[in-house]
Amino acid sequence: MFYFQQMFLNALDGIDSHGITSGVVGIAGTILIISFLYGAYQSFSSGGDVRALGISGIKYLLLGLVFTSYPTIFRDINTMFNSVAHSITSFVSAPDMFSNWMSQLGTYWSTNGTQSLWSIIGGIGASLSGLLDALLIVVAFILLPITYALFALFYSLYGSVLYVTGPLALALLPANGVGQLARTYLVNMLVFQAWGILYAIFSALMVVLNTNSVSNVLNSGGVAGFFQNSSQDLLLALASILFSISIGLIPFLASRIVRGDVGGTVMVMVRSAMWSWAGVKK
């Protein structure tokens, strides 16, 4: 299980332990009854639409069953998507992209840290390009843990908000007028679940591009075939920046893909890659 997924499950356990979930489900049950009565009123006001009344009744019964085991059902849905994500990584034996890379960086710096620091200091004194390389290395090694920490935090926050507000939004589903709020909630639920799948895809992609380990990057002399003949420290920094960009793009890509804006998403990725390449060339 990825670290951010475990962090989210811990957040759910904390929410349940304080009785928040049971209180929200109780309120949602009242809203569900009102929503069903409003749906029945809409059916009779439109000339006795028995079909619409039957649909509202079915929604009411199904949601009532969901609310009786809401915490379990929510976790089961999350586990189902997590299983898909871990299946993707298992196809190429891909480890957790972040934890694997950071542990290998720690091993590398414990062995070569002193030599790398002297090389960086020498590069700073030698030329402006050496100074830029040194700044890039420092920024890269700080950026990756910060990016992942923010990703894990927002993953847990986003999921917790969906978990708590889920019963309230779904309780509106039987009513035709405000049922759109429930459908919007379901879209957001898919977006949230796509975060873990995209993270797994990026982890598998790093294996395919041979950038999943420090030794692979150093032995290949580049990052995914680019930046050949760069110093070892710079290569590791560029790989860390690549990981940071991938993690940072996950929420944006998930939202665009679920909502169907695939073309616009591809163009944004191309522009981001061009800007990153231009920045490195400078």
VMD Tcl script that draws the C-alpha trace (Angstrom):
set ca {
  {0.00 0.00 0.00}
  {1.29 3.46 -0.89}
  {2.03 5.82 1.97}
  {-0.65 8.36 1.03}
  {-3.26 5.61 0.91}
  {-2.37 4.45 4.42}
  {-2.45 8.07 5.60}
  {-5.98 8.41 4.21}
  {-7.18 5.22 5.92}
  {-5.79 6.51 9.21}
  {-7.76 9.73 8.66}
  {-10.96 7.72 8.09}
  {-10.39 5.77 11.29}
  {-9.95 9.03 13.18}
  {-13.18 10.44 11.74}
  {-15.12 7.31 12.71}
  {-13.64 7.17 16.21}
  {-15.02 10.65 16.99}
  {-18.55 9.72 15.90}
  {-18.60 12.16 12.98}
  {-19.69 9.55 10.45}
  {-22.64 8.26 12.47}
  {-23.85 11.81 13.10}
  {-23.65 12.74 9.42}
  {-25.42 9.54 8.35}
  {-28.22 10.31 10.82}
  {-28.69 13.78 9.33}
  {-28.51 12.32 5.82}
  {-31.30 9.87 6.69}
  {-33.60 12.77 7.51}
  {-32.61 14.57 4.31}
  {-33.22 11.36 2.35}
  {-36.82 11.14 3.61}
  {-37.45 14.78 2.74}
  {-35.82 14.28 -0.65}
  {-38.02 11.26 -1.37}
  {-41.17 13.15 -0.35}
  {-40.14 16.01 -2.61}
  {-39.57 13.55 -5.46}
  {-43.03 12.06 -4.85}
  {-44.53 15.56 -4.90}
  {-42.81 16.25 -8.22}
  {-44.23 13.03 -9.65}
  {-47.82 13.86 -8.64}
  {-47.54 17.49 -9.70}
  {-46.50 16.40 -13.19}
  {-49.74 14.47 -13.71}
  {-49.18 11.36 -11.63}
  {-45.96 10.14 -13.20}
  {-45.84 6.64 -11.74}
  {-42.54 5.84 -13.46}
  {-40.78 8.83 -11.87}
  {-42.27 7.91 -8.49}
  {-41.01 4.35 -8.85}
  {-37.50 5.54 -9.75}
  {-37.47 7.84 -6.71}
  {-38.61 4.95 -4.52}
  {-35.87 2.66 -5.82}
  {-33.25 5.37 -5.20}
  {-34.61 5.84 -1.70}
  {-34.40 2.13 -0.88}
  {-30.91 1.72 -2.35}
  {-29.55 4.74 -0.52}
  {-31.15 3.56 2.70}
  {-29.24 0.29 2.35}
  {-26.03 2.20 1.57}
  {-26.38 4.38 4.66}
  {-26.73 1.36 6.95}
  {-23.17 0.29 6.05}
  {-21.76 3.53 4.68}
  {-18.24 3.36 6.24}
  {-17.73 -0.20 5.00}
  {-19.05 0.54 1.51}
  {-16.89 3.66 1.16}
  {-13.78 1.73 2.20}
  {-14.65 -1.16 -0.13}
  {-14.91 1.22 -3.08}
  {-11.58 2.79 -2.17}
  {-10.00 -0.65 -1.77}
  {-11.31 -1.69 -5.19}
  {-9.61 1.25 -6.92}
  {-6.46 0.75 -4.84}
  {-6.36 -2.86 -6.02}
  {-6.44 -1.66 -9.62}
  {-3.55 0.70 -8.88}
  {-1.45 -2.02 -7.27}
  {-2.23 -4.39 -10.14}
  {-0.76 -1.82 -12.54}
  {2.47 -1.60 -10.56}
  {2.69 -5.38 -10.16}
  {2.69 -5.88 -13.95}
  {6.16 -4.30 -14.16}
  {7.21 -4.99 -10.55}
  {7.19 -1.25 -9.88}
  {7.73 -0.18 -6.26}
  {6.30 2.93 -4.63}
  {7.84 5.67 -6.78}
  {8.49 8.13 -3.97}
  {9.58 5.92 -1.07}
  {11.82 3.79 -3.29}
  {13.53 6.81 -4.84}
  {14.01 8.66 -1.55}
  {15.49 5.61 0.18}
  {17.94 5.12 -2.68}
  {18.87 8.80 -2.62}
  {19.56 8.49 1.10}
  {21.86 5.53 0.46}
  {23.61 7.39 -2.34}
  {24.23 10.50 -0.24}
  {25.44 8.50 2.75}
  {28.08 6.96 0.49}
  {28.93 9.84 -1.85}
  {27.61 12.87 0.01}
  {30.98 14.42 0.91}
  {32.37 14.06 -2.59}
  {29.16 15.42 -4.11}
  {29.21 18.48 -1.85}
  {32.80 19.28 -2.79}
  {31.90 18.88 -6.48}
  {28.99 21.28 -6.05}
  {31.18 23.82 -4.26}
  {33.80 23.51 -6.98}
  {31.14 24.01 -9.64}
  {29.87 27.16 -7.93}
  {33.33 28.68 -7.97}
  {34.15 27.57 -11.50}
  {31.39 29.17 -13.57}
  {27.86 30.48 -13.70}
  {26.64 27.18 -15.13}
  {28.12 25.43 -12.10}
  {26.17 27.78 -9.85}
  {22.96 27.06 -11.76}
  {23.60 23.32 -11.53}
  {24.15 23.61 -7.78}
  {20.93 25.59 -7.31}
  {19.04 23.05 -9.42}
  {20.37 20.18 -7.31}
  {19.42 21.88 -4.04}
  {15.94 22.79 -5.30}
  {15.32 19.29 -6.66}
  {16.19 17.47 -3.45}
  {13.96 19.82 -1.44}
  {11.12 19.90 -3.97}
  {10.40 16.17 -4.12}
  {9.64 15.50 -0.43}
  {7.63 18.73 -0.19}
  {5.61 17.84 -3.31}
  {4.86 14.36 -2.03}
  {3.95 15.61 1.44}
  {1.48 18.08 -0.08}
  {0.10 15.37 -2.37}
  {-0.45 12.99 0.55}
  {-2.03 15.77 2.62}
  {-4.45 16.87 -0.11}
  {-5.26 13.24 -0.95}
  {-6.29 12.64 2.65}
  {-8.10 15.98 2.85}
  {-9.98 15.48 -0.43}
  {-10.97 11.94 0.51}
  {-12.02 12.94 4.02}
  {-14.26 15.71 2.68}
  {-15.88 13.25 0.26}
  {-16.28 10.71 3.06}
  {-18.00 13.13 5.43}
  {-20.17 14.94 2.87}
  {-21.04 11.79 0.90}
  {-24.23 10.87 2.79}
  {-25.48 14.47 2.65}
  {-24.94 14.73 -1.11}
  {-26.29 11.27 -1.92}
  {-29.42 11.89 0.16}
  {-30.49 14.45 -2.46}
  {-30.43 11.90 -5.28}
  {-34.16 10.93 -5.24}
  {-35.21 14.55 -5.91}
  {-34.98 15.59 -9.55}
  {-34.29 19.26 -8.94}
  {-31.32 18.93 -6.60}
  {-30.16 15.47 -7.64}
  {-27.43 17.08 -9.74}
  {-25.50 17.73 -6.52}
  {-25.35 13.98 -5.90}
  {-24.16 13.34 -9.46}
  {-21.47 15.99 -9.05}
  {-20.38 14.23 -5.88}
  {-20.06 10.93 -7.75}
  {-17.88 12.63 -10.38}
  {-15.63 14.00 -7.65}
  {-15.49 10.53 -6.13}
  {-14.18 9.15 -9.43}
  {-11.64 11.97 -9.66}
  {-10.38 11.19 -6.18}
  {-10.07 7.47 -6.87}
  {-8.18 8.23 -10.09}
  {-5.36 9.84 -8.08}
  {-4.06 6.47 -6.88}
  {-4.39 4.90 -10.33}
  {-2.43 7.73 -11.98}
  {0.24 7.48 -9.28}
  {0.57 3.77 -10.07}
  {0.77 4.50 -13.80}
  {3.56 7.02 -13.24}
  {5.40 4.51 -11.02}
  {5.14 1.88 -13.76}
  {6.21 4.43 -16.37}
  {9.41 5.15 -14.45}
  {10.26 1.45 -14.68}
  {9.61 1.44 -18.42}
  {11.78 4.55 -18.88}
  {14.53 2.97 -16.75}
  {14.46 5.81 -14.23}
  {13.05 3.89 -11.28}
  {16.35 3.57 -9.40}
  {19.48 5.61 -8.76}
  {21.72 2.95 -10.30}
  {19.66 2.83 -13.51}
  {19.82 6.61 -13.92}
  {23.57 6.74 -13.29}
  {24.36 3.74 -15.49}
  {22.31 5.09 -18.40}
  {23.98 8.50 -18.14}
  {20.66 10.28 -18.67}
  {17.06 10.66 -17.58}
  {14.64 8.87 -19.92}
  {17.17 9.31 -22.72}
  {17.65 13.04 -22.15}
  {20.35 15.14 -20.45}
  {23.19 12.89 -21.58}
  {26.73 13.55 -20.27}
  {25.47 15.49 -17.25}
  {27.06 15.05 -13.84}
  {25.73 12.31 -11.57}
  {24.32 14.76 -9.04}
  {22.59 16.75 -11.77}
  {21.07 13.58 -13.24}
  {19.62 12.61 -9.87}
  {18.32 16.14 -9.41}
  {16.63 16.10 -12.82}
  {15.06 12.72 -12.09}
  {13.77 14.08 -8.77}
  {12.26 17.06 -10.60}
  {10.62 14.66 -13.06}
  {9.06 12.75 -10.15}
  {7.91 16.01 -8.54}
  {6.24 17.20 -11.75}
  {4.54 13.82 -12.21}
  {3.15 13.84 -8.67}
  {2.08 17.49 -8.93}
  {0.18 16.85 -12.17}
  {-1.85 13.93 -10.79}
  {-4.78 15.95 -9.31}
  {-5.05 18.08 -12.44}
  {-4.85 15.14 -14.84}
  {-7.36 13.08 -12.85}
  {-9.93 15.87 -12.97}
  {-9.48 16.52 -16.68}
  {-9.53 12.84 -17.67}
  {-12.64 11.93 -15.64}
  {-14.49 14.93 -17.04}
  {-13.52 13.95 -20.58}
  {-11.17 16.80 -21.48}
  {-8.40 14.48 -22.70}
  {-7.31 16.67 -25.62}
  {-6.87 19.74 -23.44}
  {-4.99 17.65 -20.89}
  {-2.51 16.42 -23.51}
  {-1.86 19.97 -24.71}
  {-1.22 21.15 -21.16}
  {1.24 18.30 -20.63}
  {3.06 19.17 -23.86}
  {3.31 22.84 -22.90}
  {4.56 21.90 -19.41}
  {7.22 19.65 -20.91}
  {8.33 22.40 -23.32}
  {8.58 24.97 -20.50}
  {10.57 22.53 -18.36}
  {12.93 21.76 -21.24}
  {13.39 25.46 -21.98}
  {14.17 26.14 -18.32}
  {16.79 23.39 -18.23}
  {18.44 24.63 -21.44}
  {18.77 28.11 -19.96}
}
mol new
graphics top color blue
foreach p $ca { graphics top sphere $p radius 0.5 }
foreach p [lrange $ca 0 end-1] q [lrange $ca 1 end] { graphics top cylinder $p $q radius 0.2 }
display resetview
